[in-house]
């Protein structure tokens, strides 16, 4: 086997799932609701991760504050989000990842699981 066949790609697209049924979510236009993200092996992910780690290191007084870590993980996931496709709220397309992940924690959870799973970034 040639290892180059197992080289990860920098980004991939997650189709959002209904938080209860697990079915793919579609917008009213019939298109899948999707989030394009960078994987853990990408340079972009490593840069965002390093920036968040530096920011957390500066808050030594609050290092045990769970809210600080929740904000940091939300910011990290927003930072590795390249695009949001066909996601609507009140008939307006949502393009702000921070807003999306704060308002809909189940979406944040899906994105976090997808980003951390290297298999999602290996060639099919």
Secondary structure, DSSP 8 states (H G I E B T S, - for coil): --GGGG---SEEEEE-B-TTT--B-B-TTS-B-EEEEE-TTSHHHHHHHHHHHHHHHH-GGGTT-HHHHHHHHHHHHHHTEEEEES-EETTEE---HHHHHHH-HHHHHHHHHHHH-GGGGS--
